[in-house]
Amino acid sequence: MKSPSDEIARLAAEVDRGALLPPAEPPPARPTGYFAATHTPTVGFLAALPLFVLYEVGVVLANGRSGPMQVRVGADVWLKNLLATVGVAGWLAVTGVVALVGIGIFISERARRPVLKPWFFAGIVGEAFVYALILAAVVGGAVGALFGRVLWPAAMMQGIPGGLGMQLALSIGAGLYEELVFRVLLVGGLAWGLRRAVKLEPGRALVIAAVVGALVFSGVHHLGPFGEPFTLSAFTFRFLFGLALNGVFLVRGFALAAWTHAIYDVLVVSGWFS
């Protein structure tokens, strides 16, 4: 029979070996597959960088040819005006903010940062191209059935100075900045607020946020000096298109929503749906 001192010595030895400690939880798995990895904030940020560069360079070049008037995507102006109110103004400052956002994302996802493969980014563009065609067909068909004609609202940009170069730059910028404002900030923020402040269940909060976000997204396109004159058909098209983009954002993430929006607008202004 073991003495109390022997039992104490045995327990101490097991503690030293970690036998009595609860098993450590394994680190979270890093997403490795295409669909899991491309839904992460890390890939969303990296995939948005080409849109940022193409838009900023393209719109500067197009504005340079169109004279002193500076034409930019409305959502871009809103965000940069907001940054300017806190002292962040100018191209270098905005680039610094973008870099800080990227660093923050990489740090926050350090435990389960996705495994990155170059073909993922080609896959995002290809997948977004398919979504753009499907959304155009479905939403255009629905509006055509309701109003007796199919219309492509992004064609309103044809009246903007700068020609096709400006239209292409604005198309790319709309994909980036409008998805950031209307999908990430508005829909995502509203759904979060409804869950926290009103205590709605997640599903109901997402539905309300998606509908409100689509209504706002459609409505703002009829405001401002370059806003399209209001017609129920154009408003309905953008409302349905906004709902569809909300679905892409919620299911597949920011990168796919931004590229889908940008590619759709590029196809419209370049005459694919004429």
C-alpha positions as CSV (number, residue, x, y, z in Angstrom):
1,M,0.0,0.0,0.0
2,K,1.4,3.4,-1.0
3,S,2.0,6.0,1.6
4,P,0.5,9.5,1.3
5,S,4.0,10.8,0.5
6,D,4.3,8.4,-2.4
7,E,0.9,9.5,-3.8
8,I,1.9,13.1,-3.6
9,A,5.2,12.4,-5.3
10,R,3.3,10.6,-8.1
11,L,0.8,13.5,-8.6
12,A,3.7,16.0,-8.7
13,A,5.4,13.9,-11.4
14,E,2.2,13.8,-13.5
15,V,1.8,17.6,-13.2
16,D,5.4,18.0,-14.4
17,R,4.6,15.8,-17.4
18,G,1.4,17.8,-18.0
19,A,-0.8,14.7,-17.5
20,L,-3.2,16.6,-15.2
21,L,-3.5,19.7,-17.4
22,P,-6.4,20.0,-19.8
23,P,-5.3,19.2,-23.4
24,A,-4.3,22.3,-25.3
25,E,-6.7,23.2,-28.1
26,P,-5.1,22.7,-31.5
27,P,-4.4,26.0,-33.5
28,P,-7.2,26.9,-36.0
29,A,-6.7,25.3,-39.4
30,R,-5.5,27.5,-42.1
31,P,-7.9,27.6,-45.1
32,T,-6.2,25.9,-48.0
33,G,-9.0,25.3,-50.6
34,Y,-10.0,27.9,-53.1
35,F,-13.5,28.6,-51.8
36,A,-12.4,28.9,-48.2
37,A,-9.3,30.9,-48.9
38,T,-11.0,33.4,-51.2
39,H,-13.6,34.2,-48.7
40,T,-11.1,35.5,-46.1
41,P,-10.3,39.2,-45.5
42,T,-6.7,38.6,-46.4
43,V,-7.5,37.5,-49.9
44,G,-10.2,40.1,-50.2
45,F,-7.7,42.8,-49.5
46,L,-5.0,41.4,-51.8
47,A,-7.6,40.9,-54.6
48,A,-8.8,44.4,-54.3
49,L,-5.4,46.0,-54.7
50,P,-5.4,45.6,-58.5
51,L,-8.7,47.4,-58.7
52,F,-7.4,50.2,-56.5
53,V,-4.3,50.7,-58.7
54,L,-6.2,50.4,-62.0
55,Y,-8.9,52.9,-60.9
56,E,-6.5,55.5,-59.3
57,V,-4.2,55.5,-62.3
58,G,-7.0,55.3,-64.9
59,V,-9.1,58.1,-63.4
60,V,-6.1,60.4,-63.1
61,L,-5.2,59.9,-66.7
62,A,-8.8,60.3,-67.9
63,N,-9.3,63.5,-65.8
64,G,-6.0,64.8,-67.2
65,R,-7.5,64.6,-70.7
66,S,-10.9,66.0,-69.8
67,G,-9.6,69.3,-68.4
68,P,-9.8,70.8,-64.9
69,M,-13.0,69.0,-64.0
70,Q,-12.3,66.1,-61.7
71,V,-14.7,63.1,-62.2
72,R,-14.6,60.3,-59.7
73,V,-16.8,57.6,-58.3
74,G,-19.2,59.0,-55.7
75,A,-18.3,56.4,-53.0
76,D,-14.6,57.2,-53.5
77,V,-15.3,60.9,-52.9
78,W,-17.4,60.2,-49.8
79,L,-14.7,58.0,-48.2
80,K,-11.9,60.5,-49.0
81,N,-13.9,63.4,-47.7
82,L,-14.4,61.5,-44.5
83,L,-10.7,60.8,-44.2
84,A,-10.0,64.4,-44.9
85,T,-12.0,65.5,-41.9
86,V,-9.6,63.6,-39.7
87,G,-6.5,65.0,-41.4
88,V,-5.9,62.2,-44.0
89,A,-5.8,63.9,-47.4
90,G,-3.7,63.4,-50.5
91,W,-2.7,60.4,-52.5
92,L,0.2,59.4,-50.2
93,A,-1.9,59.6,-47.0
94,V,-4.7,57.5,-48.6
95,T,-2.1,55.0,-49.7
96,G,-0.8,54.9,-46.1
97,V,-4.3,54.2,-44.8
98,V,-4.7,51.3,-47.3
99,A,-1.3,49.9,-46.2
100,L,-2.4,50.2,-42.5
101,V,-5.6,48.4,-43.3
102,G,-3.7,45.6,-45.0
103,I,-1.3,45.3,-42.0
104,G,-4.2,45.1,-39.6
105,I,-5.9,42.4,-41.6
106,F,-2.7,40.3,-41.8
107,I,-2.1,40.7,-38.0
108,S,-5.8,39.8,-37.2
109,E,-5.6,36.7,-39.4
110,R,-2.1,35.6,-38.3
111,A,-3.5,32.4,-36.6
112,R,-5.4,31.2,-39.6
113,R,-4.1,33.1,-42.5
114,P,-5.1,31.3,-45.7
115,V,-2.6,29.4,-47.8
116,L,-2.2,31.6,-50.9
117,K,-1.8,30.2,-54.4
118,P,-1.3,32.5,-57.4
119,W,-4.1,30.7,-59.4
120,F,-6.6,31.7,-56.7
121,F,-6.5,35.3,-58.0
122,A,-7.1,34.2,-61.6
123,G,-9.9,32.1,-60.2
124,I,-11.5,35.1,-58.6
125,V,-11.5,37.0,-61.9
126,G,-12.9,34.1,-63.8
127,E,-15.6,33.3,-61.1
128,A,-16.6,37.0,-61.0
129,F,-16.9,37.1,-64.8
130,V,-19.4,34.2,-64.7
131,Y,-21.3,35.9,-61.9
132,A,-21.5,39.2,-63.8
133,L,-23.0,37.4,-66.8
134,I,-25.5,35.5,-64.7
135,L,-26.5,38.6,-62.7
136,A,-26.9,40.6,-65.9
137,A,-29.1,37.8,-67.5
138,V,-31.2,37.2,-64.4
139,V,-31.7,40.8,-63.3
140,G,-32.1,42.1,-66.9
141,G,-34.6,39.4,-67.6
142,A,-36.6,40.2,-64.5
143,V,-36.7,43.9,-65.3
144,G,-37.5,43.1,-68.9
145,A,-40.5,40.9,-67.8
146,L,-41.7,43.7,-65.5
147,F,-41.3,46.7,-67.7
148,G,-41.3,45.2,-71.2
149,R,-37.7,46.2,-72.0
150,V,-34.2,45.3,-70.8
151,L,-31.9,48.2,-69.8
152,W,-28.3,48.4,-68.6
153,P,-28.1,51.3,-66.1
154,A,-24.3,51.6,-66.1
155,A,-24.6,53.0,-69.6
156,M,-25.5,56.4,-68.0
157,M,-21.8,57.0,-67.8
158,Q,-21.6,57.6,-71.5
159,G,-22.6,61.2,-70.8
160,I,-19.5,61.8,-68.5
161,P,-16.5,63.7,-69.9
162,G,-13.4,61.6,-70.8
163,G,-14.9,59.1,-73.2
164,L,-14.4,55.4,-72.9
165,G,-11.2,55.7,-70.8
166,M,-13.1,57.5,-68.1
167,Q,-16.0,55.1,-68.3
168,L,-13.7,52.1,-67.8
169,A,-11.9,53.8,-64.9
170,L,-15.2,54.6,-63.2
171,S,-16.5,51.1,-63.8
172,I,-13.5,49.6,-62.0
173,G,-13.7,52.2,-59.2
174,A,-17.4,51.5,-58.8
175,G,-16.6,47.9,-58.2
176,L,-14.1,48.7,-55.5
177,Y,-15.5,51.7,-53.7
178,E,-19.3,51.0,-54.0
179,E,-18.8,47.4,-52.7
180,L,-16.7,48.7,-49.8
181,V,-19.3,51.4,-48.9
182,F,-22.6,49.5,-49.7
183,R,-21.7,45.9,-48.9
184,V,-18.9,46.0,-46.3
185,L,-19.8,49.2,-44.4
186,L,-23.5,49.5,-44.9
187,V,-24.8,45.9,-45.1
188,G,-22.2,44.4,-42.8
189,G,-22.4,47.3,-40.4
190,L,-26.2,47.4,-40.3
191,A,-26.4,43.6,-39.8
192,W,-23.9,43.9,-37.0
193,G,-25.9,46.8,-35.4
194,L,-29.2,45.0,-35.7
195,R,-27.8,41.9,-33.9
196,R,-26.1,43.9,-31.2
197,A,-28.5,46.8,-30.5
198,V,-31.9,45.3,-31.5
199,K,-31.0,41.7,-30.6
200,L,-32.3,40.3,-33.9
201,E,-31.4,36.8,-34.9
202,P,-28.5,36.8,-37.4
203,G,-30.7,35.6,-40.4
204,R,-33.3,38.2,-40.0
205,A,-30.7,40.9,-39.4
206,L,-28.9,40.0,-42.7
207,V,-32.2,40.0,-44.7
208,I,-33.1,43.5,-43.4
209,A,-29.6,44.8,-43.9
210,A,-29.5,43.4,-47.5
211,V,-32.8,44.9,-48.5
212,V,-32.0,48.3,-46.9
213,G,-28.6,48.3,-48.5
214,A,-30.0,47.5,-51.9
215,L,-32.5,50.3,-51.6
216,V,-29.8,52.8,-50.7
217,F,-27.4,51.5,-53.3
218,S,-30.1,52.0,-56.0
219,G,-31.3,55.4,-54.7
220,V,-27.9,57.1,-54.6
221,H,-27.4,56.5,-58.3
222,H,-30.1,59.1,-59.0
223,L,-28.4,61.8,-56.9
224,G,-25.8,64.4,-57.7
225,P,-24.8,66.2,-60.9
226,F,-24.1,63.0,-62.8
227,G,-27.0,61.1,-61.3
228,E,-29.4,59.3,-63.7
229,P,-32.9,60.8,-64.0
230,F,-35.2,58.6,-61.9
231,T,-37.2,55.9,-63.6
232,L,-38.9,53.0,-61.9
233,S,-37.3,50.5,-64.3
234,A,-33.7,51.8,-63.6
235,F,-34.3,52.0,-59.9
236,T,-35.7,48.4,-59.9
237,F,-32.8,47.1,-61.9
238,R,-30.2,48.5,-59.5
239,F,-32.2,47.4,-56.5
240,L,-32.3,43.8,-57.7
241,F,-28.7,44.0,-58.8
242,G,-27.8,45.3,-55.3
243,L,-29.6,42.4,-53.7
244,A,-27.7,40.0,-56.0
245,L,-24.4,41.6,-55.1
246,N,-25.3,41.4,-51.4
247,G,-25.8,37.7,-51.9
248,V,-22.3,37.4,-53.6
249,F,-20.8,39.4,-50.8
250,L,-22.4,37.3,-48.0
251,V,-21.7,33.9,-49.6
252,R,-18.4,34.5,-51.4
253,G,-16.9,37.6,-49.7
254,F,-15.7,41.1,-50.7
255,A,-13.3,40.2,-53.4
256,L,-15.9,38.4,-55.5
257,A,-18.5,41.1,-55.0
258,A,-16.0,43.9,-56.0
259,W,-14.7,42.0,-59.1
260,T,-18.3,41.0,-60.1
261,H,-19.5,44.6,-59.9
262,A,-16.4,46.0,-61.8
263,I,-16.6,43.4,-64.6
264,Y,-20.3,43.9,-65.0
265,D,-19.8,47.7,-65.4
266,V,-16.9,47.2,-67.8
267,L,-19.0,44.9,-69.9
268,V,-21.8,47.4,-70.1
269,V,-19.8,50.5,-71.0
270,S,-17.7,48.5,-73.6
271,G,-21.0,47.4,-75.4
272,W,-21.2,43.7,-74.5
273,F,-24.9,43.9,-73.7
274,S,-25.9,46.2,-76.6
